[in-house]
Amino acid sequence: MTFRKIKDPDAVLDYSIDWSAWLVDDTITTSSWSVTGADSDLTVDSDSKSTTATTVWLSGGTLGLTYTVTNRITTGDGRTDDRSIAVDVLEK
């Protein structure tokens, strides 16, 4: 599943994914984020997680490019899944 967001290249913003509907009674034990795109100018500044949601803070990005920011989680029951955010870098 991919979500789509717009980010100004000068902004430092947080993006969250609520996993609760998918988890049902399970919980998030690990979370990692990766960024792919035409360059490496979109940066993961920090990230955090709770038992049901994950958050990433992003900075930078090249005007006019779209990046894919992917969150991979592992749960207490041993399930692994990914969700992605398409980040379009545009002037706001």
CNS distance restraints for C-alpha pairs under 8 A (distance, minus, plus):
assign (resid   1 and name CA) (resid  82 and name CA) 7.95 0.50 0.50
assign (resid   1 and name CA) (resid  83 and name CA) 5.55 0.50 0.50
assign (resid   1 and name CA) (resid  84 and name CA) 6.37 0.50 0.50
assign (resid   2 and name CA) (resid  83 and name CA) 6.22 0.50 0.50
assign (resid   2 and name CA) (resid  84 and name CA) 4.65 0.50 0.50
assign (resid   2 and name CA) (resid  85 and name CA) 5.30 0.50 0.50
assign (resid   2 and name CA) (resid  86 and name CA) 6.64 0.50 0.50
assign (resid   3 and name CA) (resid  84 and name CA) 6.33 0.50 0.50
assign (resid   3 and name CA) (resid  85 and name CA) 4.60 0.50 0.50
assign (resid   3 and name CA) (resid  86 and name CA) 6.00 0.50 0.50
assign (resid   4 and name CA) (resid  85 and name CA) 5.54 0.50 0.50
assign (resid   4 and name CA) (resid  86 and name CA) 4.62 0.50 0.50
assign (resid   4 and name CA) (resid  87 and name CA) 6.03 0.50 0.50
assign (resid   4 and name CA) (resid  88 and name CA) 7.60 0.50 0.50
assign (resid   5 and name CA) (resid  85 and name CA) 6.93 0.50 0.50
assign (resid   5 and name CA) (resid  86 and name CA) 6.14 0.50 0.50
assign (resid   5 and name CA) (resid  87 and name CA) 4.93 0.50 0.50
assign (resid   5 and name CA) (resid  88 and name CA) 6.26 0.50 0.50
assign (resid   6 and name CA) (resid  87 and name CA) 5.60 0.50 0.50
assign (resid   6 and name CA) (resid  88 and name CA) 4.80 0.50 0.50
assign (resid   6 and name CA) (resid  89 and name CA) 5.94 0.50 0.50
assign (resid   6 and name CA) (resid  90 and name CA) 6.57 0.50 0.50
assign (resid   7 and name CA) (resid  11 and name CA) 6.76 0.50 0.50
assign (resid   7 and name CA) (resid  13 and name CA) 7.79 0.50 0.50
assign (resid   7 and name CA) (resid  87 and name CA) 6.52 0.50 0.50
assign (resid   7 and name CA) (resid  88 and name CA) 6.11 0.50 0.50
assign (resid   7 and name CA) (resid  89 and name CA) 4.90 0.50 0.50
assign (resid   7 and name CA) (resid  90 and name CA) 6.04 0.50 0.50
assign (resid   7 and name CA) (resid  91 and name CA) 7.69 0.50 0.50
assign (resid   7 and name CA) (resid  92 and name CA) 7.62 0.50 0.50
assign (resid   8 and name CA) (resid  61 and name CA) 8.00 0.50 0.50
assign (resid   8 and name CA) (resid  63 and name CA) 7.76 0.50 0.50
assign (resid   8 and name CA) (resid  89 and name CA) 5.55 0.50 0.50
assign (resid   8 and name CA) (resid  90 and name CA) 5.17 0.50 0.50
assign (resid   8 and name CA) (resid  91 and name CA) 5.07 0.50 0.50
assign (resid   8 and name CA) (resid  92 and name CA) 5.67 0.50 0.50
assign (resid   9 and name CA) (resid  59 and name CA) 7.26 0.50 0.50
assign (resid   9 and name CA) (resid  60 and name CA) 4.99 0.50 0.50
assign (resid   9 and name CA) (resid  61 and name CA) 5.14 0.50 0.50
assign (resid   9 and name CA) (resid  62 and name CA) 6.28 0.50 0.50
assign (resid   9 and name CA) (resid  63 and name CA) 6.18 0.50 0.50
assign (resid   9 and name CA) (resid  89 and name CA) 5.95 0.50 0.50
assign (resid   9 and name CA) (resid  90 and name CA) 6.82 0.50 0.50
assign (resid   9 and name CA) (resid  91 and name CA) 7.03 0.50 0.50
assign (resid  10 and name CA) (resid  59 and name CA) 7.19 0.50 0.50
assign (resid  10 and name CA) (resid  60 and name CA) 6.03 0.50 0.50
assign (resid  11 and name CA) (resid  59 and name CA) 6.17 0.50 0.50
assign (resid  11 and name CA) (resid  60 and name CA) 7.00 0.50 0.50
assign (resid  12 and name CA) (resid  57 and name CA) 6.75 0.50 0.50
assign (resid  12 and name CA) (resid  58 and name CA) 5.58 0.50 0.50
assign (resid  12 and name CA) (resid  59 and name CA) 4.53 0.50 0.50
assign (resid  12 and name CA) (resid  60 and name CA) 7.31 0.50 0.50
assign (resid  13 and name CA) (resid  57 and name CA) 5.45 0.50 0.50
assign (resid  13 and name CA) (resid  58 and name CA) 5.53 0.50 0.50
assign (resid  13 and name CA) (resid  59 and name CA) 6.80 0.50 0.50
assign (resid  14 and name CA) (resid  55 and name CA) 6.52 0.50 0.50
assign (resid  14 and name CA) (resid  56 and name CA) 5.49 0.50 0.50
assign (resid  14 and name CA) (resid  57 and name CA) 4.25 0.50 0.50
assign (resid  14 and name CA) (resid  58 and name CA) 6.34 0.50 0.50
assign (resid  15 and name CA) (resid  55 and name CA) 5.55 0.50 0.50
assign (resid  15 and name CA) (resid  56 and name CA) 5.43 0.50 0.50
assign (resid  15 and name CA) (resid  57 and name CA) 6.48 0.50 0.50
assign (resid  15 and name CA) (resid  58 and name CA) 7.88 0.50 0.50
assign (resid  16 and name CA) (resid  53 and name CA) 6.98 0.50 0.50
assign (resid  16 and name CA) (resid  54 and name CA) 5.52 0.50 0.50
assign (resid  16 and name CA) (resid  55 and name CA) 4.20 0.50 0.50
assign (resid  16 and name CA) (resid  56 and name CA) 6.46 0.50 0.50
assign (resid  17 and name CA) (resid  53 and name CA) 5.61 0.50 0.50
assign (resid  17 and name CA) (resid  54 and name CA) 5.35 0.50 0.50
assign (resid  17 and name CA) (resid  55 and name CA) 6.47 0.50 0.50
assign (resid  17 and name CA) (resid  83 and name CA) 7.92 0.50 0.50
assign (resid  18 and name CA) (resid  52 and name CA) 6.35 0.50 0.50
assign (resid  18 and name CA) (resid  53 and name CA) 4.49 0.50 0.50
assign (resid  18 and name CA) (resid  54 and name CA) 6.74 0.50 0.50
assign (resid  19 and name CA) (resid  23 and name CA) 6.04 0.50 0.50
assign (resid  19 and name CA) (resid  52 and name CA) 5.36 0.50 0.50
assign (resid  19 and name CA) (resid  53 and name CA) 5.40 0.50 0.50
assign (resid  19 and name CA) (resid  54 and name CA) 7.81 0.50 0.50
assign (resid  20 and name CA) (resid  24 and name CA) 6.09 0.50 0.50
assign (resid  20 and name CA) (resid  52 and name CA) 5.03 0.50 0.50
assign (resid  20 and name CA) (resid  53 and name CA) 6.97 0.50 0.50
assign (resid  23 and name CA) (resid  27 and name CA) 6.43 0.50 0.50
assign (resid  23 and name CA) (resid  52 and name CA) 7.27 0.50 0.50
assign (resid  26 and name CA) (resid  75 and name CA) 6.52 0.50 0.50
assign (resid  26 and name CA) (resid  76 and name CA) 6.27 0.50 0.50
assign (resid  26 and name CA) (resid  77 and name CA) 6.50 0.50 0.50
assign (resid  27 and name CA) (resid  51 and name CA) 4.89 0.50 0.50
assign (resid  27 and name CA) (resid  52 and name CA) 5.95 0.50 0.50
assign (resid  27 and name CA) (resid  75 and name CA) 5.38 0.50 0.50
assign (resid  27 and name CA) (resid  76 and name CA) 5.60 0.50 0.50
assign (resid  27 and name CA) (resid  77 and name CA) 7.83 0.50 0.50
assign (resid  28 and name CA) (resid  49 and name CA) 7.78 0.50 0.50
assign (resid  28 and name CA) (resid  50 and name CA) 7.08 0.50 0.50
assign (resid  28 and name CA) (resid  51 and name CA) 4.79 0.50 0.50
assign (resid  28 and name CA) (resid  52 and name CA) 5.97 0.50 0.50
assign (resid  28 and name CA) (resid  53 and name CA) 7.68 0.50 0.50
assign (resid  28 and name CA) (resid  73 and name CA) 6.51 0.50 0.50
assign (resid  28 and name CA) (resid  74 and name CA) 5.98 0.50 0.50
assign (resid  28 and name CA) (resid  75 and name CA) 4.43 0.50 0.50
assign (resid  28 and name CA) (resid  76 and name CA) 6.32 0.50 0.50
assign (resid  29 and name CA) (resid  51 and name CA) 7.03 0.50 0.50
assign (resid  29 and name CA) (resid  73 and name CA) 7.37 0.50 0.50
assign (resid  29 and name CA) (resid  74 and name CA) 5.78 0.50 0.50
assign (resid  29 and name CA) (resid  75 and name CA) 5.08 0.50 0.50
assign (resid  29 and name CA) (resid  76 and name CA) 5.74 0.50 0.50
assign (resid  30 and name CA) (resid  73 and name CA) 5.49 0.50 0.50
assign (resid  30 and name CA) (resid  74 and name CA) 5.20 0.50 0.50
assign (resid  30 and name CA) (resid  75 and name CA) 6.93 0.50 0.50
assign (resid  31 and name CA) (resid  48 and name CA) 7.98 0.50 0.50
assign (resid  31 and name CA) (resid  49 and name CA) 6.93 0.50 0.50
assign (resid  31 and name CA) (resid  54 and name CA) 7.22 0.50 0.50
assign (resid  31 and name CA) (resid  71 and name CA) 6.77 0.50 0.50
assign (resid  31 and name CA) (resid  72 and name CA) 5.69 0.50 0.50
assign (resid  31 and name CA) (resid  73 and name CA) 4.44 0.50 0.50
assign (resid  31 and name CA) (resid  74 and name CA) 6.66 0.50 0.50
assign (resid  32 and name CA) (resid  71 and name CA) 5.70 0.50 0.50
assign (resid  32 and name CA) (resid  72 and name CA) 5.39 0.50 0.50
assign (resid  32 and name CA) (resid  73 and name CA) 6.59 0.50 0.50
assign (resid  33 and name CA) (resid  44 and name CA) 7.71 0.50 0.50
assign (resid  33 and name CA) (resid  47 and name CA) 7.84 0.50 0.50
assign (resid  33 and name CA) (resid  56 and name CA) 7.45 0.50 0.50
assign (resid  33 and name CA) (resid  69 and name CA) 6.87 0.50 0.50
assign (resid  33 and name CA) (resid  70 and name CA) 5.53 0.50 0.50
assign (resid  33 and name CA) (resid  71 and name CA) 4.57 0.50 0.50
assign (resid  33 and name CA) (resid  72 and name CA) 6.46 0.50 0.50
assign (resid  34 and name CA) (resid  44 and name CA) 7.85 0.50 0.50
assign (resid  34 and name CA) (resid  69 and name CA) 5.68 0.50 0.50
assign (resid  34 and name CA) (resid  70 and name CA) 5.28 0.50 0.50
assign (resid  34 and name CA) (resid  71 and name CA) 6.73 0.50 0.50
assign (resid  35 and name CA) (resid  40 and name CA) 7.86 0.50 0.50
assign (resid  35 and name CA) (resid  42 and name CA) 7.27 0.50 0.50
assign (resid  35 and name CA) (resid  43 and name CA) 7.54 0.50 0.50
assign (resid  35 and name CA) (resid  44 and name CA) 7.68 0.50 0.50
assign (resid  35 and name CA) (resid  67 and name CA) 6.73 0.50 0.50
assign (resid  35 and name CA) (resid  68 and name CA) 5.73 0.50 0.50
assign (resid  35 and name CA) (resid  69 and name CA) 4.52 0.50 0.50
assign (resid  35 and name CA) (resid  70 and name CA) 6.44 0.50 0.50
assign (resid  36 and name CA) (resid  40 and name CA) 7.45 0.50 0.50
assign (resid  36 and name CA) (resid  67 and name CA) 5.76 0.50 0.50
assign (resid  36 and name CA) (resid  68 and name CA) 5.29 0.50 0.50
assign (resid  36 and name CA) (resid  69 and name CA) 6.57 0.50 0.50
assign (resid  37 and name CA) (resid  65 and name CA) 7.78 0.50 0.50
assign (resid  37 and name CA) (resid  66 and name CA) 6.71 0.50 0.50
assign (resid  37 and name CA) (resid  67 and name CA) 4.67 0.50 0.50
assign (resid  37 and name CA) (resid  68 and name CA) 6.41 0.50 0.50
assign (resid  38 and name CA) (resid  65 and name CA) 7.43 0.50 0.50
assign (resid  38 and name CA) (resid  67 and name CA) 7.62 0.50 0.50
assign (resid  39 and name CA) (resid  62 and name CA) 7.94 0.50 0.50
assign (resid  40 and name CA) (resid  61 and name CA) 7.76 0.50 0.50
assign (resid  41 and name CA) (resid  60 and name CA) 5.74 0.50 0.50
assign (resid  41 and name CA) (resid  61 and name CA) 4.63 0.50 0.50
assign (resid  41 and name CA) (resid  62 and name CA) 6.19 0.50 0.50
assign (resid  42 and name CA) (resid  58 and name CA) 6.76 0.50 0.50
assign (resid  42 and name CA) (resid  59 and name CA) 5.90 0.50 0.50
assign (resid  42 and name CA) (resid  60 and name CA) 4.79 0.50 0.50
assign (resid  42 and name CA) (resid  61 and name CA) 4.02 0.50 0.50
assign (resid  42 and name CA) (resid  62 and name CA) 7.28 0.50 0.50
assign (resid  42 and name CA) (resid  67 and name CA) 7.52 0.50 0.50
assign (resid  43 and name CA) (resid  58 and name CA) 5.51 0.50 0.50
assign (resid  43 and name CA) (resid  59 and name CA) 5.27 0.50 0.50
assign (resid  43 and name CA) (resid  60 and name CA) 6.14 0.50 0.50
assign (resid  43 and name CA) (resid  61 and name CA) 7.35 0.50 0.50
assign (resid  44 and name CA) (resid  56 and name CA) 6.82 0.50 0.50
assign (resid  44 and name CA) (resid  57 and name CA) 5.92 0.50 0.50
assign (resid  44 and name CA) (resid  58 and name CA) 4.82 0.50 0.50
assign (resid  44 and name CA) (resid  59 and name CA) 6.71 0.50 0.50
assign (resid  45 and name CA) (resid  56 and name CA) 7.60 0.50 0.50
assign (resid  45 and name CA) (resid  57 and name CA) 5.38 0.50 0.50
assign (resid  45 and name CA) (resid  58 and name CA) 5.61 0.50 0.50
assign (resid  45 and name CA) (resid  59 and name CA) 6.63 0.50 0.50
assign (resid  46 and name CA) (resid  56 and name CA) 5.98 0.50 0.50
assign (resid  46 and name CA) (resid  57 and name CA) 5.27 0.50 0.50
assign (resid  46 and name CA) (resid  58 and name CA) 7.56 0.50 0.50
assign (resid  47 and name CA) (resid  54 and name CA) 7.52 0.50 0.50
assign (resid  47 and name CA) (resid  55 and name CA) 5.49 0.50 0.50
assign (resid  47 and name CA) (resid  56 and name CA) 4.28 0.50 0.50
assign (resid  47 and name CA) (resid  57 and name CA) 6.03 0.50 0.50
assign (resid  48 and name CA) (resid  54 and name CA) 5.90 0.50 0.50
assign (resid  48 and name CA) (resid  55 and name CA) 5.28 0.50 0.50
assign (resid  48 and name CA) (resid  56 and name CA) 6.62 0.50 0.50
assign (resid  49 and name CA) (resid  53 and name CA) 5.73 0.50 0.50
assign (resid  49 and name CA) (resid  54 and name CA) 4.27 0.50 0.50
assign (resid  49 and name CA) (resid  55 and name CA) 6.14 0.50 0.50
assign (resid  50 and name CA) (resid  54 and name CA) 6.40 0.50 0.50
assign (resid  61 and name CA) (resid  65 and name CA) 7.51 0.50 0.50
assign (resid  61 and name CA) (resid  89 and name CA) 6.23 0.50 0.50
assign (resid  62 and name CA) (resid  89 and name CA) 6.37 0.50 0.50
assign (resid  63 and name CA) (resid  89 and name CA) 5.15 0.50 0.50
assign (resid  63 and name CA) (resid  90 and name CA) 5.54 0.50 0.50
assign (resid  63 and name CA) (resid  91 and name CA) 7.23 0.50 0.50
assign (resid  64 and name CA) (resid  88 and name CA) 7.06 0.50 0.50
assign (resid  64 and name CA) (resid  89 and name CA) 5.54 0.50 0.50
assign (resid  64 and name CA) (resid  90 and name CA) 5.84 0.50 0.50
assign (resid  65 and name CA) (resid  88 and name CA) 6.11 0.50 0.50
assign (resid  65 and name CA) (resid  89 and name CA) 5.67 0.50 0.50
assign (resid  66 and name CA) (resid  86 and name CA) 6.55 0.50 0.50
assign (resid  66 and name CA) (resid  87 and name CA) 5.45 0.50 0.50
assign (resid  66 and name CA) (resid  88 and name CA) 4.38 0.50 0.50
assign (resid  66 and name CA) (resid  89 and name CA) 6.17 0.50 0.50
assign (resid  67 and name CA) (resid  86 and name CA) 5.71 0.50 0.50
assign (resid  67 and name CA) (resid  87 and name CA) 5.14 0.50 0.50
assign (resid  67 and name CA) (resid  88 and name CA) 6.58 0.50 0.50
assign (resid  68 and name CA) (resid  84 and name CA) 6.41 0.50 0.50
assign (resid  68 and name CA) (resid  85 and name CA) 5.74 0.50 0.50
assign (resid  68 and name CA) (resid  86 and name CA) 4.67 0.50 0.50
assign (resid  68 and name CA) (resid  87 and name CA) 6.26 0.50 0.50
assign (resid  69 and name CA) (resid  84 and name CA) 5.47 0.50 0.50
assign (resid  69 and name CA) (resid  85 and name CA) 5.09 0.50 0.50
assign (resid  69 and name CA) (resid  86 and name CA) 6.36 0.50 0.50
assign (resid  69 and name CA) (resid  87 and name CA) 7.21 0.50 0.50
assign (resid  70 and name CA) (resid  82 and name CA) 6.59 0.50 0.50
assign (resid  70 and name CA) (resid  83 and name CA) 5.76 0.50 0.50
assign (resid  70 and name CA) (resid  84 and name CA) 4.21 0.50 0.50
assign (resid  70 and name CA) (resid  85 and name CA) 6.35 0.50 0.50
assign (resid  71 and name CA) (resid  82 and name CA) 5.47 0.50 0.50
assign (resid  71 and name CA) (resid  83 and name CA) 5.39 0.50 0.50
assign (resid  71 and name CA) (resid  84 and name CA) 6.16 0.50 0.50
assign (resid  72 and name CA) (resid  80 and name CA) 7.00 0.50 0.50
assign (resid  72 and name CA) (resid  81 and name CA) 5.69 0.50 0.50
assign (resid  72 and name CA) (resid  82 and name CA) 4.41 0.50 0.50
assign (resid  72 and name CA) (resid  83 and name CA) 6.75 0.50 0.50
assign (resid  73 and name CA) (resid  80 and name CA) 5.59 0.50 0.50
assign (resid  73 and name CA) (resid  81 and name CA) 5.68 0.50 0.50
assign (resid  73 and name CA) (resid  82 and name CA) 6.52 0.50 0.50
assign (resid  74 and name CA) (resid  78 and name CA) 6.16 0.50 0.50
assign (resid  74 and name CA) (resid  79 and name CA) 5.56 0.50 0.50
assign (resid  74 and name CA) (resid  80 and name CA) 4.45 0.50 0.50
assign (resid  74 and name CA) (resid  81 and name CA) 6.85 0.50 0.50
assign (resid  75 and name CA) (resid  79 and name CA) 5.25 0.50 0.50
assign (resid  75 and name CA) (resid  80 and name CA) 6.53 0.50 0.50
